[in-house]
Amino acid sequence: MFGQSVDTWLTIEAAGDVTVVTFVVHAIMDERVIRIIGQELYRQVETQGKDQMLLDFSDVKHFSSALLAVIIELNKKIKATRGRLALCGLHPDLREVFVVTRLAGTLNIYEDRSEALDSFL
């Protein structure tokens, strides 16, 4: 894993005014990887001005609680710019984590990318 870029774990593309981040791995567990992902997501907001963001977890089956912390911090950063964060494609087990931690009530969570993108209109 050493020396790999953030592109190993995610892709970033534009869908109109929305920055779509798609995770392209099945598990996000490594603390170092999560730190790199967090830095890139924060950079998108802080230096690139991306304040409408969708995180697509369709390929992800597992992630560590450290990624939850990144999502919470990202949501704060985006809200501070009056932007909006949405999540989609959560595996049922991951969705349950958001329900149990009560994050489902504070985050915008959608079944799929189409529904989530429509929510930005």
Sequence and secondary structure as in RCSB ss.txt:
>XXXX:A:sequence
MFGQSVDTWLTIEAAGDVTVVTFVVHAIMDERVIRIIGQELYRQVETQGKDQMLLDFSDVKHFSSALLAVIIELN
KKIKATRGRLALCGLHPDLREVFVVTRLAGTLNIYEDRSEALDSFL
>XXXX:A:secstr
 TT  GGGTEEEEEETTEEEEEE SSEE  HHHHHHHHHHHHHHHHTT   EEEEE TT  EE HHHHHHHHHHH
HHHHHTT EEEEE   HHHHHHHHHTTGGGTSEEESSHHHHHHTT 
